[in-house]
C-alpha cells in the first residue's frame, strides 16, 4: 500500500520518512480533505504498520488528473479523492508488471473554484 498526499500538505509523508510526528503550518493545497496540520496519534501508528511508502503530488499534477477523469471517464472527483490516481498518471508510483488498484473517491468538488485552473 502506498499513501499519497499533496506536496503542500506533506505532514504524513515527512512523518512516515522520519518515524516522528511532523506538522505543516499552513497546508495550502486544493486537496482540502488533506489539509491536516499533523498526523493523528491513532492514525500515525497504523500508517507506519500498513503503508509501505508515502509519496506526494503537486497541485498541478492533481488538476491534470482531475481534468483527465472529468473529460475522459466522465467522473467528477474531488481533489483529495484524486490523489492516488494523480500519483499513478504522473509516474510517481510505478509498477509496470503489477496489478494496481486505485481508490478514486468523493464527488464533493467545487467546480466553480476549480474552473479557474482549467487550461484553456
GROMACS elastic network, one bead per residue, 0.5 to 0.9 nm:
[ bonds ]
;  ai    aj funct       b0    kb
    1    50     6  0.70630   500
    1    51     6  0.50448   500
    1    52     6  0.55916   500
    1    53     6  0.70585   500
    1    54     6  0.88173   500
    2    51     6  0.57753   500
    2    52     6  0.58102   500
    2    54     6  0.55298   500
    2    55     6  0.73939   500
    2    84     6  0.85615   500
    2    93     6  0.83119   500
    3    12     6  0.88370   500
    3    13     6  0.80337   500
    3    47     6  0.84844   500
    3    51     6  0.67104   500
    3    52     6  0.81198   500
    3    53     6  0.63357   500
    3    55     6  0.63020   500
    3    56     6  0.84045   500
    3    84     6  0.75787   500
    4    10     6  0.89197   500
    4    13     6  0.79608   500
    4    53     6  0.87334   500
    4    54     6  0.57443   500
    4    56     6  0.54245   500
    4    57     6  0.72308   500
    4    83     6  0.60009   500
    4    84     6  0.57939   500
    4    86     6  0.88561   500
    4    87     6  0.70758   500
    5     8     6  0.83611   500
    5     9     6  0.66288   500
    5    10     6  0.58982   500
    5    11     6  0.84419   500
    5    12     6  0.76641   500
    5    13     6  0.71523   500
    5    31     6  0.86250   500
    5    34     6  0.69598   500
    5    54     6  0.76425   500
    5    55     6  0.64140   500
    5    57     6  0.64145   500
    5    58     6  0.88447   500
    5    80     6  0.82882   500
    5    83     6  0.65812   500
    5    84     6  0.83115   500
    6     9     6  0.52747   500
    6    10     6  0.61372   500
    6    27     6  0.87752   500
    6    29     6  0.68096   500
    6    30     6  0.84824   500
    6    31     6  0.68537   500
    6    34     6  0.72888   500
    6    35     6  0.86351   500
    6    55     6  0.84853   500
    6    56     6  0.51862   500
    6    57     6  0.50300   500
    6    58     6  0.58525   500
    6    59     6  0.66970   500
    6    62     6  0.81619   500
    6    80     6  0.83444   500
    6    83     6  0.72667   500
    7    10     6  0.54133   500
    7    27     6  0.87962   500
    7    29     6  0.79729   500
    7    55     6  0.85390   500
    7    56     6  0.50310   500
    7    57     6  0.54252   500
    7    58     6  0.52934   500
    7    59     6  0.74611   500
    8    11     6  0.88176   500
    8    24     6  0.82761   500
    8    26     6  0.82965   500
    8    27     6  0.53518   500
    8    28     6  0.57480   500
    8    29     6  0.57416   500
    8    35     6  0.85774   500
    8    56     6  0.86168   500
    8    57     6  0.87559   500
    8    58     6  0.75237   500
    8    59     6  0.81255   500
    9    12     6  0.81865   500
    9    13     6  0.88050   500
    9    23     6  0.87649   500
    9    24     6  0.63880   500
    9    26     6  0.78946   500
    9    28     6  0.69813   500
    9    29     6  0.68538   500
    9    31     6  0.86706   500
    9    34     6  0.68071   500
    9    35     6  0.59247   500
    9    36     6  0.69606   500
    9    37     6  0.77597   500
    9    56     6  0.86358   500
   10    13     6  0.52147   500
   10    14     6  0.61686   500
   10    15     6  0.84410   500
   10    22     6  0.87862   500
   10    23     6  0.82097   500
   10    24     6  0.72024   500
   10    27     6  0.80338   500
   10    34     6  0.88896   500
   10    35     6  0.89795   500
   10    36     6  0.87973   500
   10    55     6  0.85842   500
   10    56     6  0.68772   500
   11    14     6  0.53966   500
   11    15     6  0.60262   500
   11    16     6  0.85136   500
   11    21     6  0.78207   500
   11    22     6  0.54420   500
   11    23     6  0.50881   500
   11    24     6  0.57274   500
   11    27     6  0.88379   500
   11    36     6  0.74286   500
   11    37     6  0.68463   500
   11    38     6  0.56646   500
   11    39     6  0.66127   500
   12    16     6  0.58460   500
   12    17     6  0.84773   500
   12    21     6  0.77737   500
   12    22     6  0.71305   500
   12    23     6  0.81147   500
   12    36     6  0.88168   500
   12    38     6  0.70998   500
   12    39     6  0.57511   500
   12    44     6  0.77021   500
   12    47     6  0.86223   500
   12    54     6  0.78294   500
   13    16     6  0.50535   500
   13    17     6  0.62181   500
   13    18     6  0.86759   500
   13    22     6  0.87303   500
   13    53     6  0.83515   500
   13    54     6  0.52740   500
   13    55     6  0.64509   500
   13    56     6  0.73895   500
   14    17     6  0.51064   500
   14    18     6  0.61225   500
   14    19     6  0.81254   500
   14    20     6  0.82691   500
   14    21     6  0.80005   500
   14    22     6  0.62646   500
   14    23     6  0.84575   500
   14    54     6  0.85489   500
   15    18     6  0.52554   500
   15    19     6  0.53925   500
   15    20     6  0.51530   500
   15    22     6  0.50259   500
   15    23     6  0.81089   500
   15    38     6  0.86460   500
   15    39     6  0.76910   500
   15    44     6  0.80864   500
   16    19     6  0.51349   500
   16    20     6  0.72349   500
   16    21     6  0.80670   500
   16    22     6  0.88320   500
   16    44     6  0.80285   500
   16    47     6  0.76300   500
   16    48     6  0.64639   500
   16    51     6  0.89220   500
   16    53     6  0.79134   500
   16    54     6  0.70272   500
   17    20     6  0.81138   500
   17    53     6  0.85340   500
   17    54     6  0.80102   500
   18    21     6  0.79378   500
   18    22     6  0.83580   500
   19    22     6  0.89508   500
   19    48     6  0.77175   500
   21    38     6  0.69707   500
   21    39     6  0.66342   500
   21    40     6  0.86078   500
   21    41     6  0.86564   500
   21    44     6  0.78350   500
   22    37     6  0.85537   500
   22    38     6  0.60876   500
   22    39     6  0.74043   500
   23    36     6  0.82882   500
   23    37     6  0.53299   500
   23    39     6  0.74758   500
   24    27     6  0.59442   500
   24    35     6  0.87235   500
   24    36     6  0.75402   500
   24    38     6  0.64965   500
   25    37     6  0.63795   500
   25    38     6  0.89466   500
   26    35     6  0.80887   500
   26    36     6  0.88666   500
   26    37     6  0.73213   500
   27    32     6  0.88027   500
   27    34     6  0.83232   500
   27    35     6  0.53423   500
   27    36     6  0.70888   500
   27    37     6  0.70644   500
   28    31     6  0.85599   500
   28    32     6  0.85157   500
   28    35     6  0.74159   500
   29    32     6  0.65391   500
   29    34     6  0.81828   500
   29    35     6  0.71180   500
   29    58     6  0.86198   500
   29    59     6  0.65078   500
   30    33     6  0.86872   500
   30    34     6  0.88289   500
   30    35     6  0.87360   500
   30    59     6  0.65109   500
   30    62     6  0.85435   500
   30    63     6  0.87088   500
   30    79     6  0.63972   500
   30    80     6  0.80145   500
   30   114     6  0.84190   500
   31    34     6  0.55511   500
   31    35     6  0.68288   500
   31    59     6  0.77825   500
   31    62     6  0.83922   500
   31    78     6  0.77122   500
   31    81     6  0.82493   500
   31    82     6  0.87344   500
   31    83     6  0.81039   500
   32    35     6  0.52732   500
   32    36     6  0.86732   500
   32    78     6  0.89476   500
   32    79     6  0.73229   500
   32    80     6  0.66450   500
   33    36     6  0.77867   500
   33    78     6  0.88597   500
   33    79     6  0.79129   500
   33    80     6  0.55004   500
   33    81     6  0.83694   500
   34    80     6  0.62128   500
   36    39     6  0.71219   500
   39    42     6  0.84189   500
   39    43     6  0.66088   500
   39    44     6  0.57836   500
   40    43     6  0.50526   500
   40    44     6  0.58076   500
   40    45     6  0.88631   500
   41    44     6  0.57804   500
   41    45     6  0.73278   500
   42    45     6  0.63154   500
   42    46     6  0.70699   500
   43    46     6  0.52717   500
   43    47     6  0.63060   500
   43    48     6  0.88026   500
   44    47     6  0.51700   500
   44    48     6  0.62863   500
   44    49     6  0.87160   500
   45    48     6  0.50486   500
   45    49     6  0.61933   500
   45    50     6  0.86926   500
   46    49     6  0.51061   500
   46    50     6  0.60334   500
   46    51     6  0.79471   500
   47    50     6  0.53465   500
   47    51     6  0.52091   500
   47    52     6  0.85413   500
   48    51     6  0.59441   500
   48    52     6  0.78981   500
   49    52     6  0.81966   500
   51    54     6  0.74351   500
   55    87     6  0.77195   500
   55    92     6  0.75039   500
   55    93     6  0.79657   500
   56    83     6  0.84621   500
   56    87     6  0.74402   500
   56    92     6  0.81663   500
   57    60     6  0.81709   500
   57    61     6  0.62235   500
   57    62     6  0.66977   500
   57    83     6  0.72032   500
   57    84     6  0.88949   500
   57    86     6  0.69313   500
   57    87     6  0.61689   500
   57    90     6  0.83697   500
   57    92     6  0.77995   500
   58    61     6  0.51802   500
   58    62     6  0.62386   500
   58    63     6  0.86805   500
   58    86     6  0.89016   500
   59    63     6  0.61029   500
   59    64     6  0.85967   500
   59    79     6  0.87284   500
   60    63     6  0.51561   500
   60    64     6  0.62716   500
   60    65     6  0.87050   500
   60   117     6  0.87928   500
   61    64     6  0.51046   500
   61    65     6  0.62488   500
   61    66     6  0.86355   500
   61    83     6  0.89628   500
   61    86     6  0.61246   500
   61    87     6  0.80338   500
   61    89     6  0.85924   500
   61    90     6  0.67749   500
   62    65     6  0.51897   500
   62    66     6  0.61732   500
   62    67     6  0.86478   500
   62    79     6  0.67372   500
   62    80     6  0.86510   500
   62    82     6  0.67399   500
   62    83     6  0.63446   500
   62    85     6  0.84145   500
   62    86     6  0.53787   500
   62    87     6  0.82450   500
   62    90     6  0.89864   500
   63    66     6  0.50105   500
   63    67     6  0.60620   500
   63    68     6  0.84324   500
   63    79     6  0.75144   500
   63    82     6  0.87592   500
   63    86     6  0.83526   500
   63   114     6  0.83541   500
   63   117     6  0.75352   500
   63   118     6  0.81716   500
   64    67     6  0.52593   500
   64    68     6  0.61388   500
   64    69     6  0.87049   500
   64    86     6  0.77376   500
   64    90     6  0.89767   500
   64   118     6  0.89564   500
   65    69     6  0.62061   500
   65    70     6  0.85951   500
   65    82     6  0.69823   500
   65    83     6  0.84110   500
   65    85     6  0.68287   500
   65    86     6  0.51945   500
   65    87     6  0.88642   500
   65    89     6  0.69449   500
   65    90     6  0.82043   500
   66    69     6  0.50883   500
   66    70     6  0.61420   500
   66    71     6  0.85689   500
   66    75     6  0.85141   500
   66    76     6  0.77315   500
   66    77     6  0.65360   500
   66    78     6  0.76878   500
   66    79     6  0.70032   500
   66    82     6  0.63501   500
   66    85     6  0.86761   500
   66    86     6  0.78718   500
   67    71     6  0.59070   500
   67    72     6  0.81898   500
   67    76     6  0.88401   500
   67   118     6  0.79631   500
   68    71     6  0.52518   500
   68    72     6  0.56050   500
   68    73     6  0.73172   500
   68    74     6  0.87253   500
   68    75     6  0.89634   500
   69    72     6  0.55496   500
   69    74     6  0.61752   500
   69    75     6  0.54216   500
   69    76     6  0.70862   500
   69    77     6  0.74430   500
   69    82     6  0.86981   500
   70    73     6  0.58790   500
   70    76     6  0.55921   500
   70    77     6  0.75999   500
   71    74     6  0.56583   500
   71    75     6  0.78516   500
   72    75     6  0.81284   500
   73    76     6  0.88639   500
   75   107     6  0.82397   500
   76   106     6  0.80223   500
   76   107     6  0.54763   500
   76   108     6  0.82261   500
   76   109     6  0.71542   500
   76   111     6  0.89901   500
   77    80     6  0.82274   500
   77    81     6  0.60873   500
   77    82     6  0.62882   500
   77   104     6  0.73129   500
   77   105     6  0.63602   500
   77   106     6  0.55252   500
   77   108     6  0.70762   500
   77   109     6  0.63618   500
   78    81     6  0.52912   500
   78    82     6  0.64391   500
   78   105     6  0.73572   500
   78   106     6  0.54447   500
   78   107     6  0.52079   500
   78   108     6  0.53169   500
   78   110     6  0.77851   500
   79    82     6  0.52462   500
   79    83     6  0.66967   500
   79   106     6  0.84179   500
   79   107     6  0.89971   500
   79   108     6  0.86418   500
   79   109     6  0.70166   500
   80    83     6  0.55038   500
   80    84     6  0.85992   500
   80   105     6  0.80691   500
   80   106     6  0.78253   500
   81    84     6  0.73857   500
   81    85     6  0.84500   500
   81   103     6  0.76198   500
   81   104     6  0.53139   500
   81   106     6  0.54501   500
   81   107     6  0.80354   500
   82    85     6  0.54461   500
   82    86     6  0.61070   500
   82    87     6  0.88313   500
   82   103     6  0.82282   500
   82   104     6  0.57396   500
   82   105     6  0.70133   500
   82   106     6  0.84337   500
   83    86     6  0.51417   500
   83    87     6  0.64589   500
   83    88     6  0.89213   500
   83   104     6  0.80719   500
   84    87     6  0.52625   500
   84    88     6  0.65243   500
   84    89     6  0.87943   500
   84    93     6  0.88668   500
   84   102     6  0.62766   500
   84   103     6  0.67859   500
   84   104     6  0.71506   500
   85    88     6  0.50507   500
   85    89     6  0.59735   500
   85    90     6  0.83402   500
   85   102     6  0.64261   500
   85   103     6  0.77349   500
   85   104     6  0.69619   500
   86    89     6  0.51594   500
   86    90     6  0.58327   500
   86    91     6  0.83707   500
   86    92     6  0.82725   500
   87    90     6  0.53754   500
   87    91     6  0.62211   500
   87    93     6  0.55316   500
   87    94     6  0.86150   500
   88    91     6  0.52438   500
   88    92     6  0.60598   500
   88    93     6  0.50744   500
   88    94     6  0.65783   500
   88   102     6  0.85403   500
   89    92     6  0.77486   500
   89    93     6  0.82194   500
   90    93     6  0.77500   500
   91    94     6  0.57945   500
   94    98     6  0.88680   500
   95    98     6  0.53947   500
   95    99     6  0.79979   500
   95   100     6  0.77766   500
   96    99     6  0.84573   500
  106   109     6  0.77657   500
  108   111     6  0.89754   500
  109   112     6  0.87790   500
  109   113     6  0.87188   500
  109   114     6  0.79379   500
  110   113     6  0.56233   500
  110   114     6  0.63602   500
  110   115     6  0.87652   500
  111   114     6  0.50663   500
  111   115     6  0.59731   500
  112   115     6  0.52952   500
  112   116     6  0.73802   500
  113   116     6  0.61364   500
  113   117     6  0.80471   500
  114   117     6  0.55643   500
  114   118     6  0.70846   500
  115   118     6  0.50605   500
  115   119     6  0.87852   500
  116   119     6  0.84412   500
  117   120     6  0.89333   500
